[in-house]
Amino acid sequence: MPIELPSSPLAAPAPVSEALTPAQIVAELDRHVIGQAAAKRSVAIALRNRIRRQRLTAEEAAEILPKNILMIGPTGVGKTEIARRLAQLARSPFLKVEASKFTEVGYVGRDVESMIRDLTQLAVEMVRREKQAEVREKAEAAVEERLLDLLLPPVRAAGAAGDAAAEEEAGRARDRFQHTREKLREQLRRGFLDDRVVEVEVRERSFPSFQILSSQGVEEMDVNLKDVLPGLFGGRARRRSLRLPEARQALLQEEEGRLLDNEEIARTAVARVQNDGILFIDELDKVAGRESGHGPDVSREGVQRDLLPIVEGTAVNTKYGTVHTDHILFIAAGAFHVSKPSDLIPELQGRFPIRVELEPLTHQDLVRILTEPKSALVKQYASLLGTEGVRLRFSDEAVQELARFAMEVNEIAENIGARRLATVLETVLEDVSFRAPEAGEGDVLVDAGEVRRKLAPLVKDRDLSRFVL
């Protein structure tokens, strides 16, 4: 029976309540990530413990630290995806960093505190979007009135005070004006005036910024000179002629800016990072081991020692305020093919008490990854080609063959896990994707024979350049 997939865009995930139990959290993760039950259980318990902590008194909660997790497993088995989906589930600020991109203090490069600053910036943007949604209705109403004022400027009534005839005529003029304004309002809402051009006053939003060169390396602080010298860089306004949709967007940003309290946004974001933030440190195995004393790896142990206070709990200065990292949940990951967790400095090992090993993917895992998750690859391709009128279907045997070839290429070349499926599937669908705009609407069935015809010669001849990422 062929697998027929929807051609409509994927729906956004439904909001999740904080009342989810660990079993329900695992069930939610199962919708997006195949297998890896042990890792899912660990992160589900960590998330539930965070909810439990929020129910305690402030004194008790201050003493309970998160149990950080170390995920051990080869690339492409779902380590990052589990952490990312967990953050979405909890609506937490989430940042993925690679340990190998940081350097020890004194070396050129980013210092480890920058990950907290980046996480705080993400939290500020998250809170700002939420606050914008709260004031959107009020802002849109104000923008509508401003646009109507531009389309039909109010007319001041003329006439002497106490003149009954003049006052009566002024009343009729106000009624006519209001009637015309309401007709324009209806046309504006229905989009009939979108081609009209209006002149609006737009305040420039770009301001000079600079970098700070410190002993910790070049660190981009994004210091806004508007904040330092508000009188000098107050923002210059200039008039621009814009079509109504563009004018509406410009005025909406201005109205939302007036309604938002930036200080409150910063305070909320900092609190959210401190209590709900999740930091995923990938490639921790790349900085494991003692320093060699020469060459580019000399700072590996130094990076671990710099990471230690961040994970233990410290105060990091950001442009939005001081962030305390004590209750941020850290999830570290690494393949640990060459090194092993015991090669990490003992102090850092102790800060990741929960360790889970992720299993290599099997053939059946790859089959399920292709079809079962909400954002499965075959569903994505069906949706993309559906926009061209192509109804894409895969036979059961074709999906089995796709998984088999992905496994085979992973064995011949470097094993990159489920990421191999993307290159295999792209190779099979290349001709269909290329011809779709000209071919028009129609049904396309990808069967096992088509998969073998496209992939078997490349694998047989060891022509793996198409598959190596």
C-alpha positions in Angstrom: 0.0 0.0 0.0 1.7 3.3 -1.1 2.3 5.9 1.6 0.3 9.0 0.5 1.5 12.2 2.2 -0.3 15.5 2.6 0.7 18.3 0.2 -0.4 21.0 2.6 2.1 22.9 4.9 2.9 21.3 8.2 0.8 22.6 11.1 2.4 24.4 14.1 2.7 22.3 17.2 -0.1 22.6 19.7 0.7 24.5 23.0 1.6 22.2 25.8 0.6 22.6 29.5 3.1 22.8 32.3 1.1 20.0 34.0 2.6 17.3 31.7 4.0 14.3 33.5 7.3 12.8 32.5 5.5 10.1 30.6 3.5 12.7 28.7 6.7 14.7 28.0 8.3 11.5 26.5 5.1 11.0 24.4 5.4 14.5 23.0 9.1 14.0 22.2 8.2 10.7 20.5 6.2 12.7 17.9 9.4 14.3 16.7 12.3 12.0 17.6 12.5 8.3 17.0 13.9 5.9 19.6 16.4 7.0 22.3 14.0 6.2 25.2 16.7 6.6 27.9 17.7 10.1 26.8 14.0 11.1 26.6 13.3 9.8 30.1 16.3 11.8 31.5 15.3 15.1 29.9 11.6 14.5 30.8 12.6 14.1 34.5 14.8 17.1 34.4 12.0 19.2 33.0 9.5 17.9 35.5 11.9 18.6 38.3 12.1 22.2 37.1 8.2 22.4 37.4 8.4 20.8 40.8 11.0 23.3 42.0 8.7 26.2 41.0 6.1 24.9 43.4 8.5 25.2 46.4 9.1 28.1 48.7 11.8 30.5 47.5 14.2 29.3 50.3 13.8 25.7 49.3 14.0 26.4 45.6 17.3 28.3 46.0 19.0 25.1 47.3 17.8 22.8 44.5 20.1 22.9 41.5 19.3 21.3 38.1 20.8 17.8 37.4 22.8 18.5 34.2 22.8 15.8 31.5 25.7 14.4 29.4 24.5 12.7 26.2 27.0 10.3 24.7 26.4 9.0 21.2 27.4 9.3 17.5 26.4 12.1 15.3 22.9 12.2 13.8 21.1 10.0 16.4 19.0 12.8 17.9 21.0 14.5 20.7 20.4 18.1 19.5 16.8 17.4 18.4 15.8 16.0 21.8 17.1 19.1 23.6 15.6 21.5 21.1 12.2 19.9 21.2 12.3 19.8 25.0 12.9 23.6 25.0 10.0 24.1 22.7 7.8 22.0 24.9 8.7 24.0 28.0 8.7 27.4 26.1 12.2 27.9 27.5 15.0 30.1 26.1 17.3 27.6 24.2 20.7 27.9 22.7 23.0 25.4 21.1 26.7 26.1 21.2 29.7 24.1 20.2 32.4 23.7 22.8 35.1 23.6 20.1 34.3 27.2 19.1 35.4 28.6 22.4 38.9 29.3 23.6 40.6 29.6 26.9 40.9 33.1 28.4 43.9 34.8 26.8 43.5 33.2 23.4 41.9 34.9 20.4 38.3 33.8 20.1 35.0 33.8 22.0 35.1 33.3 25.7 32.6 31.0 27.3 30.6 33.8 29.0 29.4 34.8 25.5 27.0 31.8 25.5 25.1 33.3 28.4 24.9 36.7 26.7 23.6 35.0 23.5 21.1 33.0 25.5 19.9 36.2 27.2 19.6 38.0 23.8 17.4 35.1 22.6 15.2 35.4 25.7 14.8 39.1 25.2 13.6 38.5 21.6 11.2 35.8 22.9 9.7 38.0 25.5 9.5 40.9 23.1 7.5 38.8 20.7 5.1 37.8 23.5 4.6 41.3 24.6 4.1 42.5 21.0 1.3 39.9 20.7 -0.3 41.3 23.9 -0.4 44.9 22.6 -0.9 44.0 18.9 -4.7 44.7 18.9 -4.3 48.1 20.6 -1.4 49.0 18.3 -3.3 48.0 15.2 -6.3 50.1 16.3 -4.0 53.2 16.7 -2.3 52.6 13.4 -5.7 52.4 11.6 -6.7 55.8 13.1 -3.3 57.3 12.0 -3.8 55.9 8.4 -7.3 57.4 8.2 -5.9 60.7 9.3 -3.4 60.5 6.5 -6.0 59.5 3.9 -8.6 62.1 5.2 -7.1 64.8 7.3 -9.5 66.3 9.8 -11.0 69.6 8.8 -11.3 72.4 11.4 -14.7 74.0 11.6 -14.8 77.7 10.8 -17.3 80.2 12.1 -17.9 82.5 15.0 -18.8 81.2 18.4 -22.4 81.5 19.3 -23.6 81.6 15.6 -26.4 79.1 15.5 -26.3 78.7 11.7 -22.6 78.2 11.6 -22.7 75.7 14.4 -25.4 73.8 12.6 -23.4 73.8 9.4 -20.3 72.6 11.4 -22.3 69.8 12.8 -23.4 68.6 9.3 -19.8 68.9 8.2 -18.7 66.7 11.1 -21.4 64.1 10.2 -20.3 64.1 6.5 -16.7 63.8 7.6 -17.4 60.9 9.9 -19.5 59.1 7.3 -16.7 59.5 4.7 -14.1 58.3 7.3 -16.1 55.2 8.1 -16.4 54.4 4.4 -12.6 54.7 4.1 -12.2 52.5 7.2 -14.2 49.8 5.5 -12.2 50.1 2.3 -9.0 50.1 4.3 -9.9 46.9 6.1 -10.9 45.1 2.9 -7.6 46.1 1.2 -9.2 48.3 -1.5 -6.7 51.1 -0.7 -3.5 49.1 -0.7 -2.2 50.9 -3.9 -2.6 54.3 -2.3 0.6 56.1 -1.4 0.8 58.1 1.8 3.6 60.2 3.3 4.6 59.1 6.8 7.2 60.2 9.3 9.6 57.4 9.9 12.1 57.5 12.7 15.5 56.0 11.8 16.2 52.9 14.0 19.9 52.3 13.2 22.6 53.6 15.6 26.3 53.2 15.8 27.7 50.3 17.7 31.2 49.1 18.5 33.2 46.2 19.7 35.1 45.8 22.9 38.6 44.4 22.8 39.3 42.9 26.2 41.7 40.3 27.7 39.1 37.7 27.0 39.3 38.4 23.2 37.1 40.3 20.9 33.7 40.2 22.3 30.8 41.9 20.5 28.9 43.7 23.2 26.5 45.5 20.8 26.7 48.6 22.9 24.1 51.0 21.5 25.3 54.6 21.5 21.6 55.6 21.8 21.6 54.2 25.3 25.0 55.9 26.2 24.2 59.3 24.7 20.4 59.5 24.3 20.5 63.2 23.6 23.0 62.9 20.8 21.5 59.8 19.1 17.8 60.3 19.7 16.8 59.0 16.3 16.2 61.3 13.4 12.8 61.3 11.8 12.3 61.8 8.0 9.3 61.7 5.8 8.9 58.9 3.3 6.3 58.1 0.7 5.1 54.5 1.2 2.3 52.3 -0.1 -0.3 51.7 2.5 0.8 48.1 3.5 4.4 49.4 4.0 3.2 52.5 5.9 1.0 50.3 8.1 4.0 48.1 9.0 6.2 51.1 9.8 3.6 52.7 11.9 2.8 49.4 13.7 6.4 49.0 14.7 6.4 52.6 16.1 3.1 52.1 18.0 4.3 48.8 19.5 7.5 50.5 20.5 5.5 53.1 22.4 3.4 50.5 24.2 6.3 48.2 25.2 8.4 48.7 28.3 11.9 47.7 27.4 13.0 47.6 31.0 10.2 45.2 31.9 11.1 43.0 28.9 14.8 42.9 30.0 13.8 42.0 33.6 11.4 39.3 32.4 14.0 37.9 30.0 16.8 37.7 32.6 14.4 36.0 35.0 13.4 33.5 32.4 17.0 32.7 31.5 17.9 32.2 35.1 14.9 29.9 35.9 14.0 28.3 32.6 17.0 28.6 30.3 18.4 25.5 28.5 22.0 25.5 27.2 23.0 22.7 24.9 26.8 22.3 24.7 27.7 20.1 21.7 31.1 18.6 20.8 32.2 18.5 24.4 34.4 15.6 23.5 36.4 17.9 21.3 37.8 19.8 24.4 38.2 16.6 26.5 41.8 15.6 27.5 44.8 17.2 28.9 46.6 20.0 27.1 49.3 18.8 24.8 51.6 21.8 25.5 51.8 22.9 21.9 49.7 23.4 18.8 46.0 24.4 18.5 44.8 22.0 21.3 46.8 23.8 24.0 43.7 25.5 25.4 41.4 22.4 25.6 41.7 22.0 29.3 41.5 25.7 29.7 38.2 25.8 28.0 36.9 23.1 30.4 38.1 25.2 33.4 36.4 28.3 31.9 33.2 26.3 31.4 33.2 25.0 35.0 32.1 28.2 36.8 29.4 28.8 34.2 28.0 25.3 34.8 28.6 25.5 38.6 26.8 28.8 38.9 28.2 32.3 38.4 27.1 35.8 37.6 27.6 37.0 34.0 27.2 40.6 33.1 25.1 41.3 30.0 23.7 44.5 28.6 20.3 43.5 30.0 21.6 43.0 33.5 23.4 40.4 35.6 22.5 36.8 34.8 23.0 34.1 37.5 23.6 30.7 35.9 22.9 28.5 39.0 19.6 27.2 37.7 20.1 27.0 34.0 19.8 23.5 32.7 23.0 22.4 30.9 22.8 19.5 28.4 26.2 18.5 27.0 26.8 16.1 24.2 29.6 14.4 22.3 30.4 11.3 20.3 33.4 10.5 22.5 34.9 8.2 19.8 38.5 9.2 20.5 38.2 10.6 24.0 35.9 9.4 26.8 34.0 11.3 29.5 36.6 10.4 32.1 39.1 12.5 30.1 37.2 15.6 31.2 38.6 17.4 34.2 37.0 15.8 37.4 35.3 19.0 38.5 33.4 19.3 35.2 32.5 15.6 35.2 30.9 16.1 38.6 28.7 18.8 37.1 27.0 16.4 34.7 25.7 13.7 37.0 23.1 12.3 34.6 24.7 10.4 31.7 22.8 8.7 29.0 24.2 6.7 26.0 22.3 7.1 22.8 22.1 4.0 20.6 23.2 4.0 16.9 20.3 4.0 14.5 19.1 0.8 12.9 17.6 0.2 9.5 14.1 0.2 11.1 14.9 3.4 12.9 15.7 5.1 9.6 12.4 3.8 8.1 10.5 5.3 11.0 12.4 8.6 10.8 11.5 8.9 7.2 7.7 8.5 7.8 6.6 8.9 11.4 7.7 12.2 12.9 5.5 15.2 12.4 8.2 16.8 10.3 9.4 13.7 8.6 11.5 14.2 5.5 9.1 12.5 3.0 6.3 14.7 4.4 8.4 17.8 3.9 9.1 16.9 0.3 5.5 16.1 -0.4 4.5 19.5 1.0 7.2 21.3 -1.0 6.2 19.7 -4.3 2.6 20.0 -3.5 3.0 23.8 -4.0 3.7 23.0 -7.6 0.6 20.8 -8.0 2.7 17.5 -7.7 1.1 14.8 -5.5 4.1 12.9 -4.3 3.8 9.3 -2.9 6.2 6.7 -1.8 5.7 3.0 -1.8 6.5 1.0 1.4 9.3 -0.7 -0.5 10.7 2.6 -1.6 11.0 3.8 2.0 12.7 0.5 2.9 15.2 1.0 0.1 15.9 4.6 1.0 16.7 3.5 4.6 18.9 0.6 3.3 21.0 2.8 1.1 21.4 5.4 3.8 22.7 2.6 6.1 25.0 1.3 3.4 26.5 4.7 2.7 27.0 5.4 6.4 29.0 2.1 6.6 31.1 3.0 3.6 31.7 6.6 4.4 31.6 8.3 7.8 28.5 7.5 9.8 26.4 10.7 10.2 23.3 8.9 11.3 19.9 10.2 10.1 21.5 13.2 8.4 22.4 10.9 5.6 18.7 10.5 4.7 18.5 14.1 3.4 21.2 13.6 0.8 19.9 10.2 -0.2 16.4 11.5 -0.6 17.6 14.6 -2.5 19.4 12.4 -5.0 16.3 10.3 -5.7 14.0 13.3 -6.1 16.3 15.6 -8.0 14.7 15.1 -11.4 11.2 15.4 -10.0 12.1 18.6 -8.2 13.8 20.0 -11.3 10.9 19.3 -13.6 8.0 20.1 -11.2 7.3 23.7 -12.4 7.0 22.8 -16.0 5.4 19.3 -15.5 2.3 20.8 -13.8 -0.1 18.9 -11.7 0.1 15.2 -11.5 0.7 12.1 -9.4 4.3 10.9 -8.8 4.9 7.5 -7.3 8.4 6.7 -6.1 8.8 3.0 -5.9 11.7 0.7 -4.9 12.9 0.4 -8.6 13.3 4.1 -8.9 15.3 4.3 -5.7 17.6 1.5 -6.8 18.0 3.0 -10.3 19.2 6.3 -8.8 21.3 5.1 -6.0 22.7 1.6 -6.8 25.2 2.8 -9.5 26.6 5.5 -7.2 27.1 3.1 -4.3 28.5 0.3 -6.5 31.0 2.7 -8.1 31.8 4.2 -4.7 30.8 7.6 -6.1 30.0 9.0 -2.7 30.6 12.7 -3.5 26.8 13.1 -3.7 26.2 11.7 -0.3 29.1 13.2 1.7 28.0 16.3 3.6 
